[in-house]
Amino acid sequence: MFSRRSKLPEKLKPGIKSIQIPSNFKCPISLELMRDPVIMPTGITYDRQSIERWLDEGGKTCPVTNQPVHEPELIPNHALRRMIQSWCVANSSNGVDRIPTPKIPISEARVSEILSEISVSSDRNLANCLKLVRKLKISVRESERNRRCVASSQAGRVLASIFLQIAGKSRAGNSDCRALMEEIMALLMVLTPLTLEAFSFLSSREILLCLIEGLRQGNLELRKNSALLIKEIASNGELTIDFRKIDGLFESLLQIIRDPICSSSLKASLITVFYVCSSDEEIRAKAVKLGFISAILDILPDSDRSVCEKAMAAIDALCKSKEGRAKASEHALMVPLVVKKIFRVSDLVTELSVTVLWRLCKDEECKLKSVSEALQVGAFQKLLLLLQVGCEGKIKEKVTDLLKVTNSYRERWECVDSGDFKGLKRPF
């Protein structure tokens, strides 16, 4: 589960390999200098990060003694930590950095106490509530253990309920409520994935309108967190939300796609478009009319793998509608870009590209235009190669279908030098 290869700690600088670390200062798991030594119930001392990772990955025994342990309490070994710190100070002239005193991890009892105080303060003292939320956020960001502890204490549900409570006042311009809302959103994003109970609050119309306002008018951090939180809500399949009644959502998402503030907000917006447009014809028609297809195609040429996958998924969702296919076929770059992405980015992008091309070429109203453009940029050869390399299931059916559709028009429109593909077998 862990590598037992001995190595110097990260804080030791180059050129000090001759320093011998005392064996009792090394963690039995990582064989590195311990920074936060803790004692297991079996009496063995480990570095906190190593033993917690061991337990998180399913370890049910003490790694050294092999004695069974069940939810063990890890007790800080202060005496050993002070000895290690003294050793580091004594060897500072050799480039050894002193290990800082680790902060005590937050306990479940303390988290429950803070959450209780937050709930009470949200009604009476917003300033104190804001202070407590910030305190909890600092603790969460100190370590993964703290994050897990807070997340398992129903913090998401408590924070989401308070968010709903202040959402209306925040939209009305209450500065205290707005500041609290921003801190709650930042904390919620750190605690993801959230529970369904938390989402039941976050999916309310009042909160969604608050998030849309954050997308439009907030600072960079607020806009990013708004986009991420909307994505989390939209991608939760257990929620039933009528996005047609959420005013301004699509306009705000379109603004992010056209003028992205960061990569994470752009990807979150594309994922939201995919989920929201996948199953609702009326929403797809609205998104197409607003210009989503053109906006997504504009970012596609220079996008990285992750953005490209999400952009192609969004285009595929939009092309499920007749309006979407019509608008897509009108765009000069649509078919060339889709064909170009086959084999170029990832297996997922190849499958999505084939699906989008299949939708366009099977639509009677845009069939001839799409087929002619596809043949002129080498789609037939790419599809044939894809079939020979190997594809399965529905994608194989679509590839075969596309080859049949395009084959009958090859003599009229194909402009690719077949010599470039002379190694391919041509069953047609």
C-alpha positions in Angstrom: 0.0 0.0 0.0 3.0 2.3 0.7 6.4 2.5 -0.7 9.0 1.5 1.9 11.9 3.0 -0.1 13.9 5.2 2.3 14.4 8.8 1.2 15.2 12.2 2.7 12.2 14.4 3.8 11.1 17.1 1.3 12.4 19.9 3.6 16.0 18.7 3.6 18.0 20.5 1.1 20.4 19.0 -1.6 23.9 18.2 -0.5 23.1 16.8 3.0 22.8 13.1 2.2 25.5 12.3 4.7 23.1 13.2 7.6 21.8 10.1 9.4 18.3 10.5 10.5 17.7 8.6 13.9 15.6 5.5 13.3 13.1 6.4 16.0 12.5 9.7 14.2 11.3 7.9 11.0 7.7 6.8 10.3 7.5 3.0 10.1 5.3 3.3 7.0 7.0 6.0 4.9 10.5 5.7 6.4 10.6 9.5 6.3 11.2 12.0 9.1 8.0 12.4 11.1 6.4 15.8 11.1 3.4 15.1 13.3 4.1 11.9 15.3 1.0 10.2 16.8 0.6 7.1 18.9 -1.7 4.2 17.9 -3.5 2.2 20.7 -0.9 -0.5 20.1 1.8 1.9 21.3 3.5 2.3 18.0 4.2 5.9 16.8 3.6 6.9 13.2 3.5 10.1 11.2 -0.1 11.3 11.2 -0.4 11.7 7.5 0.9 8.2 6.8 -1.2 6.3 9.3 -4.4 8.3 8.4 -3.9 7.4 4.8 -3.4 3.7 5.8 -6.6 3.7 7.7 -8.5 5.7 5.0 -7.5 3.1 2.4 -8.9 0.2 4.4 -6.2 -0.7 6.9 -7.8 -2.5 9.9 -4.6 -3.4 11.7 -1.5 -1.7 13.1 1.1 -1.9 10.3 3.9 -2.9 12.6 2.3 -5.3 15.1 -0.5 -6.4 12.8 -2.9 -6.1 15.8 -6.5 -5.3 14.8 -7.7 -1.8 15.4 -11.1 -0.3 15.0 -11.5 3.5 14.6 -8.4 4.1 16.7 -7.8 7.4 18.6 -4.5 8.9 17.5 -2.7 10.6 20.4 0.0 13.2 19.6 3.4 12.2 20.7 4.5 15.6 21.9 7.8 14.4 23.5 9.0 12.7 20.3 7.9 15.8 18.3 10.0 18.1 20.5 13.0 15.7 20.1 12.7 15.8 16.4 12.4 19.6 16.3 15.5 19.9 18.5 17.4 17.5 16.2 16.4 19.7 13.2 17.6 22.9 15.0 20.9 21.2 15.8 21.4 20.3 12.2 20.2 23.6 10.8 23.7 24.5 9.7 23.6 21.5 7.4 20.5 22.7 5.7 17.8 21.0 7.8 14.7 23.1 8.2 12.9 23.0 11.6 9.6 21.2 11.5 6.8 23.5 12.6 4.5 22.5 15.5 1.5 20.9 13.9 -1.9 22.2 14.6 -4.3 20.0 16.6 -6.9 18.5 14.2 -10.5 19.6 14.7 -12.7 17.1 16.5 -16.3 16.1 15.6 -17.4 17.5 18.9 -15.9 20.9 18.1 -17.3 20.9 14.6 -20.8 20.2 16.0 -20.3 23.0 18.5 -19.3 25.5 15.7 -22.2 24.5 13.5 -24.6 24.9 16.4 -23.2 28.4 17.0 -23.5 29.2 13.3 -27.2 28.2 13.3 -28.0 30.4 16.3 -26.0 33.4 15.0 -27.6 33.3 11.6 -30.8 34.6 13.2 -29.3 37.0 15.7 -25.8 38.1 14.9 -24.6 37.9 11.2 -21.2 39.3 12.1 -20.5 36.4 14.5 -22.0 33.9 12.0 -19.6 35.2 9.4 -16.7 34.9 11.8 -17.6 31.3 12.6 -18.0 30.3 9.0 -14.5 31.8 8.2 -13.1 29.9 11.2 -14.5 26.7 9.9 -13.2 27.3 6.4 -9.7 27.9 7.8 -9.8 24.6 9.6 -11.1 22.7 6.6 -8.2 24.0 4.4 -5.6 23.1 7.0 -5.7 19.4 6.3 -7.7 16.7 4.4 -8.5 15.1 7.8 -10.2 18.3 8.9 -12.1 18.5 5.6 -13.5 15.0 6.0 -14.4 15.6 9.7 -16.4 18.7 8.8 -18.0 17.1 5.8 -19.2 14.1 7.8 -20.7 16.3 10.5 -23.6 17.5 8.2 -22.0 20.8 7.7 -23.2 21.0 4.1 -26.8 20.7 5.2 -26.5 23.4 7.9 -24.6 25.8 5.6 -27.1 25.2 2.7 -30.1 25.9 5.0 -28.5 29.2 6.2 -27.7 30.0 2.5 -31.4 29.7 1.7 -32.3 31.8 4.8 -30.2 34.7 3.7 -30.4 34.4 -0.1 -33.3 36.8 -0.5 -31.7 39.5 1.7 -28.4 39.1 -0.2 -30.2 39.7 -3.5 -31.9 42.7 -1.9 -28.5 44.3 -1.3 -27.8 43.5 2.3 -24.0 43.7 2.5 -23.7 41.5 5.6 -25.8 38.7 4.0 -23.8 39.0 0.8 -20.5 38.6 2.6 -21.8 35.6 4.5 -23.2 34.1 1.3 -19.8 34.3 -0.4 -18.1 32.6 2.6 -20.7 29.8 2.7 -20.3 29.2 -1.0 -16.5 29.0 -0.8 -16.8 26.5 2.1 -19.5 24.4 0.4 -17.2 24.0 -2.6 -14.4 22.6 -0.4 -16.9 20.2 1.2 -18.1 18.6 -2.1 -19.6 16.1 -2.7 -22.6 17.3 -0.8 -25.5 15.3 0.6 -28.9 15.1 -1.1 -30.3 16.9 1.9 -27.9 19.8 1.3 -28.9 19.9 -2.4 -32.6 20.0 -1.4 -31.9 23.5 -0.1 -29.4 24.6 -2.8 -31.8 23.7 -5.6 -34.4 26.2 -4.5 -35.3 28.9 -6.9 -34.2 31.7 -4.5 -30.6 30.2 -4.2 -30.4 29.6 -8.0 -31.3 33.2 -8.6 -28.7 34.3 -6.1 -26.1 32.2 -7.8 -27.0 33.7 -11.2 -26.6 37.1 -9.8 -23.1 36.0 -8.5 -22.2 34.9 -12.0 -23.1 38.3 -13.4 -22.0 40.8 -10.8 -19.6 39.2 -8.4 -15.9 39.3 -8.1 -13.8 36.6 -9.7 -13.9 34.3 -6.8 -17.7 34.6 -6.4 -18.3 34.1 -10.1 -16.2 31.0 -10.1 -17.9 29.5 -7.1 -21.3 30.4 -8.5 -20.5 28.5 -11.7 -19.1 25.5 -9.8 -22.1 25.3 -7.5 -24.6 25.6 -10.3 -22.8 22.7 -12.0 -23.0 20.6 -8.9 -26.8 21.3 -8.7 -27.4 20.7 -12.4 -25.5 17.4 -12.5 -27.3 15.9 -9.5 -29.6 13.4 -11.1 -31.8 13.0 -8.0 -33.1 16.6 -8.1 -36.1 17.7 -10.1 -35.6 21.3 -11.2 -37.5 23.2 -13.9 -34.7 25.3 -15.3 -37.1 27.0 -17.7 -38.3 29.1 -14.8 -34.9 30.2 -13.6 -34.5 33.6 -15.3 -31.1 34.6 -16.5 -29.4 31.3 -16.2 -28.6 30.7 -19.8 -27.6 34.3 -20.5 -25.1 34.1 -17.5 -23.7 30.8 -18.7 -23.3 32.1 -22.2 -21.4 35.1 -20.8 -19.0 32.8 -19.0 -18.4 30.7 -22.1 -17.8 33.7 -24.3 -15.6 35.5 -21.8 -14.3 32.9 -19.3 -12.8 34.1 -16.1 -10.9 30.9 -15.5 -10.7 27.3 -16.8 -12.7 25.8 -13.9 -15.7 28.2 -14.4 -15.6 27.5 -18.2 -15.7 23.8 -17.7 -18.4 24.1 -15.0 -20.6 26.1 -17.4 -20.1 23.6 -20.2 -21.1 20.7 -17.9 -24.2 22.7 -16.8 -25.2 23.2 -20.4 -24.8 19.5 -21.1 -26.9 18.3 -18.2 -29.6 21.0 -18.5 -30.0 20.6 -22.3 -29.8 16.8 -22.4 -33.4 16.0 -21.5 -35.5 19.1 -22.2 -36.4 20.0 -25.8 -37.7 23.5 -24.9 -34.5 24.3 -23.0 -32.4 23.1 -25.9 -34.3 25.3 -28.3 -33.8 28.3 -26.0 -30.1 27.7 -25.7 -29.7 27.3 -29.5 -31.6 30.5 -30.1 -29.3 32.4 -27.7 -26.2 31.3 -29.6 -24.6 28.6 -27.5 -23.4 26.5 -30.5 -21.5 29.4 -32.0 -20.0 30.4 -28.7 -18.8 26.9 -27.9 -17.4 26.4 -31.4 -15.4 29.6 -31.0 -13.5 28.1 -28.0 -13.1 24.6 -29.4 -10.0 25.1 -31.7 -7.6 26.1 -29.0 -9.1 24.2 -26.0 -7.2 21.6 -24.0 -8.4 18.0 -23.6 -10.6 18.6 -20.6 -12.4 21.7 -22.1 -12.7 20.0 -25.5 -14.5 16.9 -24.0 -17.0 19.1 -22.1 -17.5 21.4 -25.1 -18.2 18.4 -27.4 -20.6 16.9 -24.9 -22.5 20.2 -24.8 -22.7 20.4 -28.6 -23.9 16.9 -28.7 -26.7 17.7 -26.3 -27.7 20.8 -28.3 -27.7 18.8 -31.5 -30.3 16.5 -30.2 -32.9 19.1 -31.3 -33.8 20.0 -34.9 -33.1 23.6 -34.2 -29.7 22.7 -32.8 -28.8 20.7 -35.9 -30.0 23.4 -38.2 -27.9 26.1 -36.4 -24.9 23.8 -36.3 -24.9 23.0 -40.0 -25.1 26.8 -40.8 -21.8 27.4 -38.9 -18.8 27.2 -41.3 -16.5 25.6 -38.8 -18.9 23.0 -37.4 -18.3 20.0 -39.6 -14.5 20.7 -40.2 -13.9 21.0 -36.4 -15.9 17.9 -35.6 -14.0 15.8 -38.2 -10.7 17.3 -37.1 -11.2 16.2 -33.5 -11.6 12.5 -34.5 -8.4 10.7 -33.3 -6.9 14.1 -32.2 -7.8 14.5 -28.5 -9.2 11.5 -26.7 -11.5 8.5 -27.2 -14.3 10.4 -25.6 -14.0 13.3 -28.0 -13.8 10.9 -30.9 -17.0 9.2 -29.8 -18.8 12.5 -29.3 -17.5 13.8 -32.7 -18.8 10.8 -34.4 -22.2 11.2 -32.7 -22.5 14.8 -33.6 -21.5 14.1 -37.2 -24.0 11.3 -37.4 -26.8 13.5 -36.1 -26.0 16.1 -38.8 -25.7 13.7 -41.7 -28.9 11.8 -40.8 -31.0 15.0 -40.6 -32.7 15.3 -44.0 -32.7 19.1 -43.9 -28.9 19.5 -43.4 -27.8 16.1 -44.8 -26.4 17.2 -48.1 -24.5 20.2 -46.7 -23.0 18.2 -43.8 -22.0 15.2 -46.0 -20.4 17.4 -48.6 -18.4 19.3 -46.0 -17.4 16.1 -44.2 -16.1 14.5 -47.3 -14.1 17.6 -48.3 -12.2 17.4 -45.0 -11.4 13.7 -45.1 -14.2 12.3 -42.9 -14.6 9.1 -44.9 -11.0 8.0 -44.5 -11.1 8.8 -40.8 -14.3 6.9 -40.2 -12.9 3.9 -42.2 -9.8 4.0 -40.1 -11.8 4.2 -36.9 -13.8 1.1 -38.0 -10.6 -0.8 -38.8 -8.8 0.2 -35.6 -11.8 -0.9 -33.6 -14.9 0.6 -32.0 -17.8 -1.1 -30.3 -21.5 -0.8 -29.6 -23.5 2.2 -30.7 -20.4 4.1 -31.9 -19.6 1.2 -34.3 -23.2 1.4 -35.6 -22.9 5.1 -36.1 -19.6 4.8 -37.9 -21.0 2.1 -40.2 -24.1 4.2 -40.9 -22.0 7.3 -41.7 -19.8 5.3 -44.1 -22.9 4.1 -45.9 -24.3 7.7 -46.1 -21.1 9.3 -47.3 -20.0 6.6 -49.7 -22.6 7.4 -52.3 -21.4 11.0 -52.5 -17.7 10.5 -52.6 -17.1 10.9 -56.3 -19.0 14.2 -56.2 -17.4 15.9 -53.2 -14.4 14.0 -51.8 -11.2 16.2 -52.1 -8.7 14.2 -50.1 -5.7 12.5 -51.8 -6.4 8.9 -51.3 -2.6 8.2 -51.5 -2.4 9.4 -47.9 -4.5 6.5 -46.9 -3.1 3.8 -49.2 -2.5 1.4 -46.4 -6.2 1.1 -45.6 -8.5 -1.6 -46.8 -11.4 -0.3 -48.8 -14.5 -2.6 -48.6 -16.6 0.0 -50.4 
